[in-house]
Amino acid sequence: MGKTYSKKAPDAKKVTKEELKQLQEFVSKLNNASLQIGNLELQKNGLLKSVDIVRNNLTNFQMSLKERYGDVKVDIETGKISVNIIE
C-alpha cells in the first residue's frame, strides 16, 4: 500500500490589533452608512406620500373654485381672477 499523507491544519493566526481595529472601523462605517440610507429612504417615502396628499387636496380645491367662479385663472400672488379666453 501507498503512503498516506495527512495535511496538518495551519496554526491559527490572527491579524494585528491595529489591523483588527481598522477592519472593524471600516465595517462599522459601512453599516452606519447603510442605516442612514435606509432612514433617508423612509423619509423620502413619507415625503412622497405627503406630496400626493397635497396634490389631491389642491385638485379638489381647484375643482371647488371652478364650481364657484367658473373656468377662470387665479393669480396666486394677488388673488385676482381673470377669465380664461379660449381661442
MDTraj code that builds the backbone (N, CA, C; nanometers):
import mdtraj as md
import numpy as np

residues = "MET GLY LYS THR TYR SER LYS LYS ALA PRO ASP ALA LYS LYS VAL THR LYS GLU GLU LEU LYS GLN LEU GLN GLU PHE VAL SER LYS LEU ASN ASN ALA SER LEU GLN ILE GLY ASN LEU GLU LEU GLN LYS ASN GLY LEU LEU LYS SER VAL ASP ILE VAL ARG ASN ASN LEU THR ASN PHE GLN MET SER LEU LYS GLU ARG TYR GLY ASP VAL LYS VAL ASP ILE GLU THR GLY LYS ILE SER VAL ASN ILE ILE GLU".split()
xyz = np.array([
    [0.0832, -0.1157, 0.0000],
    [0.0000, 0.0000, 0.0000],
    [0.0887, 0.1232, 0.0000],
    [0.0236, 0.2330, -0.0526],
    [0.0973, 0.3579, -0.0622],
    [0.1006, 0.4323, 0.0696],
    [0.1833, 0.5333, 0.0671],
    [0.1944, 0.6154, 0.1866],
    [0.0692, 0.7018, 0.2026],
    [0.0298, 0.7270, 0.3231],
    [-0.0807, 0.8177, 0.3494],
    [-0.0242, 0.9479, 0.4031],
    [-0.0753, 1.0509, 0.3482],
    [-0.0321, 1.1834, 0.3915],
    [-0.1487, 1.2517, 0.4617],
    [-0.1195, 1.3113, 0.5655],
    [-0.2235, 1.3891, 0.6315],
    [-0.1759, 1.5332, 0.6377],
    [-0.2658, 1.6192, 0.5938],
    [-0.2323, 1.7608, 0.5977],
    [-0.2553, 1.8116, 0.7372],
    [-0.1614, 1.8837, 0.7830],
    [-0.1751, 1.9427, 0.9144],
    [-0.2402, 2.0794, 0.8967],
    [-0.3417, 2.1068, 0.9755],
    [-0.4077, 2.2362, 0.9678],
    [-0.3077, 2.3426, 1.0089],
    [-0.3079, 2.4529, 0.9327],
    [-0.2134, 2.5584, 0.9691],
    [-0.2492, 2.6146, 1.1064],
    [-0.1458, 2.6581, 1.1746],
    [-0.1699, 2.7179, 1.3060],
    [-0.2597, 2.8387, 1.2888],
    [-0.3535, 2.8517, 1.3806],
    [-0.4439, 2.9657, 1.3755],
    [-0.3627, 3.0923, 1.3942],
    [-0.3835, 3.1862, 1.3023],
    [-0.3134, 3.3130, 1.3107],
    [-0.4160, 3.4232, 1.3271],
    [-0.3719, 3.5344, 1.3786],
    [-0.4596, 3.6482, 1.3970],
    [-0.3958, 3.7695, 1.3315],
    [-0.4832, 3.8587, 1.2907],
    [-0.4332, 3.9861, 1.2416],
    [-0.3887, 4.0666, 1.3636],
    [-0.3148, 4.1714, 1.3381],
    [-0.2689, 4.2529, 1.4500],
    [-0.3868, 4.3289, 1.5104],
    [-0.3692, 4.3788, 1.6295],
    [-0.4745, 4.4558, 1.6949],
    [-0.5095, 4.5786, 1.6129],
    [-0.4094, 4.6432, 1.5544],
    [-0.4334, 4.7622, 1.4726],
    [-0.5126, 4.7271, 1.3466],
    [-0.4767, 4.6143, 1.2842],
    [-0.5491, 4.5711, 1.1646],
    [-0.6937, 4.5363, 1.1989],
    [-0.7135, 4.4683, 1.3093],
    [-0.8480, 4.4329, 1.3531],
    [-0.9298, 4.5583, 1.3804],
    [-0.8688, 4.6561, 1.4480],
    [-0.9381, 4.7800, 1.4785],
    [-0.9780, 4.8523, 1.3504],
    [-0.8879, 4.8585, 1.2526],
    [-0.9186, 4.9262, 1.1262],
    [-1.0271, 4.8513, 1.0491],
    [-1.0200, 4.7192, 1.0483],
    [-1.1219, 4.6374, 0.9829],
    [-1.2585, 4.6622, 1.0459],
    [-1.2639, 4.6656, 1.1769],
    [-1.3898, 4.6898, 1.2481],
    [-1.4433, 4.8298, 1.2181],
    [-1.3540, 4.9279, 1.2071],
    [-1.3964, 5.0647, 1.1755],
    [-1.4582, 5.0718, 1.0359],
    [-1.3957, 5.0053, 0.9386],
    [-1.4500, 5.0050, 0.8019],
    [-1.5890, 4.9421, 0.7995],
    [-1.6030, 4.8275, 0.8638],
    [-1.7324, 4.7579, 0.8667],
    [-1.8364, 4.8435, 0.9391],
    [-1.7960, 4.9069, 1.0479],
    [-1.8876, 4.9932, 1.1225],
    [-1.9335, 5.1106, 1.0370],
    [-1.8410, 5.1722, 0.9645],
    [-1.8762, 5.2851, 0.8782],
    [-1.9716, 5.2421, 0.7675],
    [-1.9478, 5.1257, 0.7081],
    [-2.0383, 5.0747, 0.6042],
    [-2.1766, 5.0467, 0.6614],
    [-2.1820, 4.9862, 0.7783],
    [-2.3112, 4.9577, 0.8417],
    [-2.3853, 5.0864, 0.8747],
    [-2.3127, 5.1849, 0.9252],
    [-2.3737, 5.3139, 0.9593],
    [-2.4279, 5.3821, 0.8342],
    [-2.3495, 5.3806, 0.7271],
    [-2.3941, 5.4419, 0.6021],
    [-2.5196, 5.3722, 0.5493],
    [-2.5216, 5.2412, 0.5570],
    [-2.6394, 5.1652, 0.5118],
    [-2.7621, 5.2007, 0.5942],
    [-2.7443, 5.2159, 0.7239],
    [-2.8543, 5.2539, 0.8118],
    [-2.9053, 5.3933, 0.7772],
    [-2.8135, 5.4855, 0.7526],
    [-2.8536, 5.6215, 0.7176],
    [-2.9278, 5.6247, 0.5841],
    [-2.8822, 5.5453, 0.4883],
    [-2.9507, 5.5379, 0.3583],
    [-3.0925, 5.4852, 0.3776],
    [-3.1070, 5.3846, 0.4611],
    [-3.2402, 5.3304, 0.4891],
    [-3.3306, 5.4344, 0.5519],
    [-3.2776, 5.5111, 0.6466],
    [-3.3570, 5.6171, 0.7095],
    [-3.3957, 5.7248, 0.6095],
    [-3.3036, 5.7600, 0.5221],
    [-3.3344, 5.8596, 0.4191],
    [-3.4427, 5.8095, 0.3247],
    [-3.4379, 5.6830, 0.2899],
    [-3.5407, 5.6256, 0.2024],
    [-3.6772, 5.6292, 0.2709],
    [-3.6801, 5.6037, 0.4011],
    [-3.8066, 5.6125, 0.4744],
    [-3.8594, 5.7550, 0.4751],
    [-3.7702, 5.8517, 0.4959],
    [-3.8110, 5.9922, 0.4922],
    [-3.8618, 6.0294, 0.3538],
    [-3.7909, 5.9827, 0.2518],
    [-3.8303, 6.0106, 0.1131],
    [-3.9696, 5.9543, 0.0865],
    [-3.9927, 5.8321, 0.1301],
    [-4.1229, 5.7685, 0.1096],
    [-4.2329, 5.8494, 0.1771],
    [-4.2066, 5.8943, 0.3002],
    [-4.3049, 5.9756, 0.3714],
    [-4.3331, 6.1067, 0.3008],
    [-4.2280, 6.1707, 0.2500],
    [-4.2457, 6.2965, 0.1779],
    [-4.3233, 6.2761, 0.0480],
    [-4.2960, 6.1679, -0.0220],
    [-4.3698, 6.1401, -0.1455],
    [-4.5181, 6.1212, -0.1178],
    [-4.5497, 6.0530, -0.0079],
    [-4.6907, 6.0362, 0.0300],
    [-4.7535, 6.1709, 0.0634],
    [-4.6772, 6.2566, 0.1345],
    [-4.7278, 6.3895, 0.1683],
    [-4.7544, 6.4719, 0.0430],
    [-4.6649, 6.4627, -0.0543],
    [-4.6829, 6.5356, -0.1803],
    [-4.8095, 6.4882, -0.2501],
    [-4.8343, 6.3588, -0.2520],
    [-4.9563, 6.3061, -0.3140],
    [-5.0812, 6.3602, -0.2453],
    [-5.0775, 6.3664, -0.1129],
    [-5.1928, 6.4174, -0.0385],
    [-5.2170, 6.5640, -0.0725],
    [-5.1101, 6.6441, -0.0757],
    [-5.1239, 6.7862, -0.1074],
    [-5.1746, 6.8040, -0.2505],
    [-5.1243, 6.7241, -0.3427],
    [-5.1722, 6.7327, -0.4821],
    [-5.3212, 6.7027, -0.4902],
    [-5.3647, 6.5987, -0.4204],
    [-5.5075, 6.5644, -0.4206],
    [-5.5902, 6.6768, -0.3591],
    [-5.5412, 6.7331, -0.2484],
    [-5.6122, 6.8448, -0.1848],
    [-5.6187, 6.9653, -0.2781],
    [-5.5099, 6.9941, -0.3478],
    [-5.5069, 7.1059, -0.4426],
    [-5.6060, 7.0830, -0.5561],
    [-5.6085, 6.9640, -0.6100],
    [-5.7014, 6.9325, -0.7185],
    [-5.8456, 6.9504, -0.6726],
    [-5.8770, 6.9006, -0.5536],
    [-6.0129, 6.9160, -0.5003],
    [-6.0468, 7.0626, -0.4783],
    [-5.9520, 7.1394, -0.4268],
    [-5.9756, 7.2811, -0.4030],
    [-5.9951, 7.3557, -0.5347],
    [-5.9145, 7.3227, -0.6341],
    [-5.9288, 7.3854, -0.7664],
    [-6.0656, 7.3549, -0.8256],
    [-6.1134, 7.2331, -0.8051],
    [-6.2462, 7.1973, -0.8558],
    [-6.3541, 7.2792, -0.7861],
    [-6.3379, 7.2999, -0.6547],
    [-6.4383, 7.3791, -0.5835],
    [-6.4340, 7.5257, -0.6276],
    [-6.3139, 7.5785, -0.6554],
    [-6.3042, 7.7150, -0.7085],
    [-6.3681, 7.7252, -0.8459],
    [-6.3493, 7.6213, -0.9268],
    [-6.4073, 7.6213, -1.0615],
    [-6.5597, 7.6193, -1.0530],
    [-6.6141, 7.5436, -0.9588],
    [-6.7596, 7.5399, -0.9411],
    [-6.8122, 7.6772, -0.8965],
    [-6.7351, 7.7443, -0.8133],
    [-6.7803, 7.8729, -0.7594],
    [-6.7610, 7.9883, -0.8581],
    [-6.6451, 7.9910, -0.9284],
    [-6.6129, 8.1052, -1.0132],
    [-6.6138, 8.0745, -1.1631],
    [-6.6277, 7.9487, -1.1997],
    [-6.6230, 7.9111, -1.3401],
    [-6.4792, 7.8838, -1.3827],
    [-6.4620, 7.8731, -1.5136],
    [-6.3303, 7.8409, -1.5687],
    [-6.2474, 7.9692, -1.5756],
    [-6.1777, 7.9998, -1.4668],
    [-6.1012, 8.1240, -1.4570],
    [-5.9578, 8.0928, -1.4136],
    [-5.8757, 8.1953, -1.4249],
    [-5.7391, 8.1862, -1.3723],
    [-5.7332, 8.2712, -1.2467],
    [-5.6602, 8.2230, -1.1464],
    [-5.6424, 8.2985, -1.0237],
    [-5.4937, 8.3264, -1.0073],
    [-5.4598, 8.4543, -0.9930],
    [-5.3210, 8.4930, -0.9668],
    [-5.2902, 8.4556, -0.8221],
    [-5.1962, 8.3641, -0.8017],
    [-5.1700, 8.3172, -0.6654],
    [-5.0965, 8.4198, -0.5804],
    [-5.0493, 8.5279, -0.6410],
    [-4.9854, 8.6348, -0.5644],
    [-5.0893, 8.7341, -0.5113],
    [-5.1868, 8.7677, -0.5947],
    [-5.2829, 8.8728, -0.5591],
    [-5.4237, 8.8207, -0.5325],
    [-5.4568, 8.7034, -0.5845],
    [-5.5924, 8.6514, -0.5724],
    [-5.6841, 8.7022, -0.6818],
    [-5.6301, 8.7827, -0.7719],
    [-5.7102, 8.8400, -0.8798],
    [-5.7554, 8.7307, -0.9755],
    [-5.8824, 8.7392, -1.0132],
    [-5.9422, 8.6420, -1.1045],
    [-5.9450, 8.7018, -1.2439],
    [-5.9021, 8.6217, -1.3409],
    [-5.9149, 8.6623, -1.4796],
    [-5.9825, 8.5509, -1.5567],
    [-6.0583, 8.5862, -1.6575],
    [-6.1334, 8.4895, -1.7352],
    [-6.0425, 8.4217, -1.8373],
    [-6.0535, 8.2898, -1.8464],
    [-5.9812, 8.2163, -1.9495],
    [-6.0460, 8.2454, -2.0829],
    [-5.9675, 8.2879, -2.1771],
    [-6.0193, 8.3145, -2.3130],
    [-5.9770, 8.1979, -2.3995],
    [-6.0746, 8.1291, -2.4543],
    [-6.0476, 8.0152, -2.5414],
    [-6.0451, 8.0652, -2.6850],
    [-5.9332, 8.0406, -2.7495],
    [-5.9199, 8.0868, -2.8890],
    [-5.9486, 7.9754, -2.9844],
])
top = md.Topology()
chain = top.add_chain()
for i, resn in enumerate(residues, 1):
    res = top.add_residue(resn, chain, resSeq=i)
    for name in ("N", "CA", "C"):
        top.add_atom(name, md.element.get_by_symbol(name[0]), res)
traj = md.Trajectory(xyz[None], top)
